[in-house]
Amino acid sequence: MLQGGVAVSDDGTVVVESVAHVVGGRAEVFDDAWQDVEAVIRLDASRFTPEALYGLDAFSHIEVVFHFDRVPPEKIETGARRPRGNPDWPLVGIFAQRGKNRPNRLGLSRCRLHRVDGLDLHVSGLDAVAGTPVLDIKPYMAEFAPRQEVTQPEWSRELMRGYY
């Protein structure tokens, strides 16, 4: 039985209940041009009231943890691959990239919060499609950004040029 939305079995299996679903936005999964995609994150009315979102409208951005529910289990990657199958990019492990075919199929997105309306969060730049289960929502705070210079390989910069 889920308690507080999470259950952990004796074998370490974790079951998490979604807190919301994505409404609107893109219907199909594809990789790029997410910046101007507008969508709604709708909290589960059977578990939450608008009170759960009090004060969130004071933040410009939120972080959203979601489930890549459209990735079939047989497509999950656990080793190394070339991002997007590009032969010009290096072979890197699944944990050195942000692809959707991850072992637990978890996505994390930082998006713009435009407004809160009851149980609806109106956002843009959320790289999740309509119907996607949302597992958690957090306000983005600048203090959680890295304090040191951020470094990353050139292939990742190239990959992200058209993403947002």
C-alpha positions as CSV (number, residue, x, y, z in Angstrom):
1,M,0.0,0.0,0.0
2,L,1.2,3.5,-0.8
3,Q,1.8,5.8,2.1
4,G,2.4,9.4,1.3
5,G,2.6,8.4,-2.4
6,V,5.6,6.1,-2.0
7,A,6.0,2.4,-1.2
8,V,9.2,0.5,-0.8
9,S,9.1,-3.3,-0.8
10,D,11.5,-5.6,1.1
11,D,13.5,-6.2,-2.2
12,G,14.1,-2.5,-2.6
13,T,11.4,-1.9,-5.3
14,V,10.1,1.6,-5.1
15,V,6.6,2.5,-6.2
16,V,5.8,6.2,-6.6
17,E,2.3,7.6,-7.2
18,S,2.1,10.6,-9.6
19,V,1.0,13.9,-8.2
20,A,-0.1,15.4,-11.5
21,H,-0.3,14.9,-15.3
22,V,0.7,17.1,-18.2
23,V,-2.2,18.5,-20.1
24,G,-1.9,20.0,-23.6
25,G,1.5,20.9,-25.1
26,R,3.0,18.4,-27.5
27,A,1.1,15.1,-28.2
28,E,4.1,13.4,-29.8
29,V,7.6,12.7,-28.5
30,F,10.5,14.4,-30.4
31,D,13.7,15.9,-29.2
32,D,14.0,19.6,-30.0
33,A,12.4,23.0,-29.8
34,W,10.8,22.9,-26.4
35,Q,11.3,26.5,-25.4
36,D,8.0,27.9,-26.6
37,V,5.8,24.8,-26.0
38,E,3.1,25.7,-23.5
39,A,1.4,23.1,-21.3
40,V,-0.5,22.7,-18.1
41,I,0.6,20.5,-15.2
42,R,-2.7,19.5,-13.5
43,L,-2.5,18.2,-9.9
44,D,-4.5,15.2,-9.0
45,A,-7.7,16.5,-7.5
46,S,-8.3,13.3,-5.5
47,R,-5.1,13.9,-3.5
48,F,-4.6,17.7,-3.5
49,T,-6.4,21.0,-3.1
50,P,-5.2,24.3,-4.4
51,E,-3.6,24.9,-1.0
52,A,-0.7,22.6,-2.1
53,L,0.3,25.3,-4.6
54,Y,0.1,28.3,-2.3
55,G,3.1,30.6,-2.8
56,L,4.4,28.8,-5.9
57,D,3.2,31.7,-8.0
58,A,6.0,33.8,-6.5
59,F,8.6,31.8,-8.4
60,S,9.4,32.3,-12.1
61,H,10.6,28.7,-12.7
62,I,9.9,25.2,-11.4
63,E,11.6,21.9,-11.5
64,V,9.4,19.0,-12.6
65,V,10.3,15.3,-12.1
66,F,8.3,13.1,-14.5
67,H,8.1,9.6,-15.9
68,F,9.0,8.8,-19.5
69,D,6.0,6.6,-19.6
70,R,6.1,6.1,-23.4
71,V,9.5,4.4,-23.4
72,P,8.9,0.7,-23.7
73,P,10.9,-1.4,-21.2
74,E,12.8,-3.2,-24.0
75,K,14.2,0.3,-25.1
76,I,15.8,1.0,-21.8
77,E,19.5,1.6,-22.0
78,T,21.9,0.6,-19.2
79,G,25.3,0.8,-20.8
80,A,26.9,3.2,-23.3
81,R,25.7,4.6,-26.5
82,R,26.2,7.5,-28.9
83,P,23.7,10.3,-28.0
84,R,20.9,10.3,-30.6
85,G,22.9,7.6,-32.5
86,N,25.2,10.3,-33.9
87,P,28.4,8.6,-35.1
88,D,30.3,11.9,-34.6
89,W,29.7,12.0,-30.9
90,P,31.5,9.8,-28.4
91,L,30.3,6.6,-26.8
92,V,29.0,7.7,-23.4
93,G,27.2,5.9,-20.6
94,I,23.5,6.4,-20.0
95,F,24.3,8.4,-16.8
96,A,26.5,10.8,-18.8
97,Q,23.6,11.9,-20.9
98,R,20.0,13.0,-20.4
99,G,18.2,10.6,-22.9
100,K,14.7,9.3,-22.1
101,N,15.7,5.6,-22.3
102,R,17.1,5.7,-18.8
103,P,17.0,2.8,-16.4
104,N,14.1,4.3,-14.3
105,R,12.7,6.4,-17.1
106,L,12.8,9.6,-15.0
107,G,12.9,13.0,-16.5
108,L,13.8,16.3,-14.9
109,S,12.9,19.6,-16.4
110,R,13.3,23.2,-15.4
111,C,10.5,25.3,-16.9
112,R,9.0,28.7,-16.8
113,L,5.9,29.1,-14.6
114,H,3.5,31.5,-16.1
115,R,0.7,31.2,-13.6
116,V,-1.1,29.1,-11.1
117,D,-4.9,28.6,-11.5
118,G,-6.5,26.3,-9.0
119,L,-4.8,22.9,-9.5
120,D,-3.3,24.0,-12.8
121,L,0.3,25.2,-13.4
122,H,0.7,27.0,-16.7
123,V,4.2,26.5,-18.0
124,S,6.5,26.7,-21.0
125,G,9.7,24.8,-21.8
126,L,8.6,21.6,-20.1
127,D,10.0,18.8,-22.2
128,A,7.2,16.3,-21.4
129,V,4.3,15.4,-23.6
130,A,0.5,15.5,-23.0
131,G,-0.5,12.7,-20.5
132,T,2.9,12.4,-18.9
133,P,2.8,11.5,-15.2
134,V,4.4,14.1,-13.0
135,L,6.1,12.7,-9.9
136,D,7.1,15.9,-8.1
137,I,7.2,19.6,-8.5
138,K,9.7,22.0,-6.8
139,P,10.3,25.7,-7.0
140,Y,13.5,26.6,-8.7
141,M,15.8,28.6,-6.5
142,A,19.0,30.2,-7.8
143,E,20.8,29.0,-4.7
144,F,20.5,25.4,-5.9
145,A,22.4,26.3,-9.1
146,P,26.1,25.3,-9.1
147,R,28.4,27.8,-7.4
148,Q,31.4,26.9,-9.6
149,E,31.8,27.2,-13.3
150,V,29.9,24.5,-15.2
151,T,31.8,22.4,-17.7
152,Q,30.5,20.0,-20.2
153,P,31.8,18.4,-23.4
154,E,31.3,20.0,-26.8
155,W,29.0,17.2,-28.1
156,S,26.5,18.1,-25.4
157,R,26.5,21.8,-26.4
158,E,26.0,20.8,-30.0
159,L,23.1,18.4,-29.0
160,M,21.4,21.1,-26.9
161,R,21.6,24.0,-29.5
162,G,18.1,23.3,-30.8
163,Y,16.6,21.7,-27.7
164,Y,15.4,24.9,-26.0
